[in-house]
């Protein structure tokens, strides 16, 4: 885990894909003269693995990285993200109550090709980490479904039954609506 360094071995980096085409690795994209601009945005631009992200979670929850008082401040809700939304921004983390009443702490990041999500509930020691290297396969979508299934707020659907409902339907107006599932298994309706 770290910022892109000249010593990284290209075979150790994930290859990204966009529209079914190979996009390349972090080493395939040139840096700007001032540094790693293509992937270094407000999200920090750090390259990591799911295993290292899990080690980061373990270090955070055991106060090996931050003293307990600082960790609690970091995870505390300070500023509401959206006027009517359920989530707050802490110091570097989003904090929100889950449907079961526990506190979910999470963050995500990406560059349009690669993206990642890490969310956890310290009370139950539940952590979900999802990473993707395909444009359009947004990690948050998968993470939310996994978290919902693990906490019981979302019941898994019978995907075979749902996919059996895909097709074209005629509405009362005579207009046709096509129901299909995209690559993220999200139901899409087109007219």
C-alpha positions in Angstrom: 0.0 0.0 0.0 1.2 3.5 -0.8 1.5 6.1 -3.4 2.7 5.1 -6.8 6.5 4.7 -6.7 8.9 3.9 -9.5 9.8 0.6 -7.6 6.3 -0.8 -8.0 6.3 -4.0 -10.1 3.7 -3.7 -12.9 2.6 -7.3 -12.5 1.6 -6.5 -8.9 -0.9 -3.8 -10.0 -4.5 -4.4 -11.1 -5.3 -3.7 -14.7 -8.3 -1.3 -15.1 -11.0 -1.7 -17.7 -13.3 0.8 -19.4 -16.1 -0.1 -21.7 -14.8 -3.6 -22.0 -11.4 -2.4 -23.1 -8.1 -2.6 -21.2 -7.4 0.8 -19.6 -4.0 -0.2 -18.0 -2.4 0.0 -14.7 -1.2 3.0 -12.6 2.2 2.6 -14.3 0.6 2.9 -17.8 -0.7 6.4 -17.0 1.9 9.2 -17.1 2.2 11.6 -14.2 2.0 15.3 -14.6 5.2 17.2 -14.0 4.0 18.1 -10.5 3.2 14.5 -9.5 0.6 11.7 -9.7 -2.3 13.8 -10.9 -4.3 11.2 -12.8 -5.2 9.3 -9.7 -4.3 11.8 -7.0 -7.5 13.8 -6.3 -9.1 14.7 -3.0 -9.4 11.0 -2.2 -5.6 10.8 -1.6 -4.5 8.7 -4.5 -3.2 5.8 -2.4 -3.0 2.4 -4.1 -3.9 -0.5 -1.8 -5.2 -4.1 -1.6 -8.2 -5.5 0.2 -5.9 -7.3 2.5 -4.1 -4.1 3.5 -7.4 -2.3 3.9 -8.5 -5.0 6.3 -5.2 -4.5 8.2 -5.9 -0.8 8.3 -9.3 -1.5 9.8 -7.7 -3.8 12.5 -5.2 -1.1 13.3 -7.9 1.6 13.6 -10.2 -0.4 15.8 -7.4 -1.4 18.2 -6.1 2.2 18.6 -2.7 1.2 17.2 -2.8 4.1 14.7 -4.7 6.8 16.7 -5.2 7.2 20.4 -8.8 6.2 21.4 -9.9 9.9 22.0 -8.7 10.9 18.5 -10.3 7.8 16.9 -13.6 8.6 18.5 -13.4 12.2 17.3 -12.6 11.0 13.8 -15.6 8.7 13.7 -18.0 11.2 15.4 -20.7 12.9 13.2 -19.7 16.5 12.8 -21.3 17.9 9.6 -24.4 16.6 7.8 -23.5 15.4 4.3 -26.8 16.4 2.8 -29.5 18.6 4.2 -32.0 15.8 4.6 -29.6 12.9 4.5 -28.8 10.4 7.3 -25.1 10.6 7.0 -22.5 12.9 8.6 -18.9 13.6 7.8 -16.5 13.1 10.6 -12.7 13.7 10.3 -12.1 11.8 7.2 -15.0 9.3 7.6 -18.7 9.2 6.9 -20.8 8.2 9.9 -24.4 7.1 9.8 -26.9 5.0 11.7 -27.8 1.7 10.1 -31.4 0.4 10.0 -30.6 -1.7 13.0 -29.4 1.4 15.0 -25.7 0.6 15.0 -23.2 3.2 13.7 -21.7 2.5 10.3 -18.4 4.2 9.5 -17.3 4.3 5.9 -15.5 5.9 3.1 -15.0 5.4 -0.6 -12.8 6.7 -3.4 -11.9 6.2 -7.0 -10.8 7.7 -10.2 -13.5 6.5 -12.6 -11.8 3.2 -13.4 -10.7 1.9 -10.0 -12.9 2.4 -6.9 -13.0 1.1 -3.4 -15.3 1.1 -0.4 -14.5 0.3 3.2 -17.2 0.4 5.8 -17.4 -1.0 9.3 -19.4 -1.2 12.5 -17.1 -1.3 15.5 -19.8 -2.5 17.9 -20.4 -5.7 16.0 -16.9 -5.9 14.4 -18.5 -6.1 11.0 -16.3 -4.8 8.1 -17.0 -4.8 4.4 -14.3 -3.9 1.9 -15.0 -4.0 -1.8 -12.7 -3.0 -4.7 -13.3 -2.8 -8.4 -11.0 -2.2 -11.4 -13.8 -1.9 -14.0 -15.4 1.4 -14.9 -19.1 1.4 -14.0 -18.7 -1.4 -11.4 -19.1 0.9 -8.5 -17.9 -0.7 -5.2 -20.5 1.2 -3.2 -23.4 -0.6 -4.9 -22.0 -4.0 -4.0 -20.9 -2.9 -0.5 -24.4 -1.6 0.4 -26.0 -4.8 -0.7 -23.5 -6.9 1.3 -23.9 -4.7 4.4 -27.7 -4.9 4.1 -27.6 -8.7 3.9 -25.2 -9.0 6.8 -27.2 -6.7 9.1 -30.5 -8.2 8.0 -31.9 -4.9 6.7 -31.9 -6.3 3.2 -33.0 -9.8 2.3 -31.3 -11.5 -0.6 -33.5 -11.6 -3.6 -33.9 -14.7 -5.8 -31.9 -13.4 -8.7 -33.0 -16.1 -11.1 -36.6 -15.2 -10.4 -35.9 -11.5 -11.0 -34.0 -12.1 -14.2 -36.9 -14.2 -15.4 -38.9 -10.9 -15.3 -36.6 -9.2 -17.7 -38.2 -8.4 -21.0 -40.5 -5.9 -22.8 -43.8 -4.9 -21.3 -46.6 -3.0 -22.9 -48.1 -0.3 -20.7 -51.7 0.9 -20.7 -50.7 3.8 -22.8 -49.5 1.5 -25.5 -45.9 2.5 -24.8 -43.4 -0.3 -24.3 -41.0 -0.6 -21.4 -37.9 -2.8 -21.5 -36.7 -4.2 -18.2 -33.1 -5.5 -18.1 -30.3 -6.0 -15.6 -27.0 -4.2 -16.2 -23.5 -5.4 -15.4 -24.0 -4.3 -11.8 -27.3 -6.4 -11.5 -29.2 -3.1 -11.3 -32.6 -3.2 -12.8 -32.8 -0.7 -15.8 -36.1 0.4 -17.4 -36.0 2.0 -20.8 -39.0 3.2 -22.9 
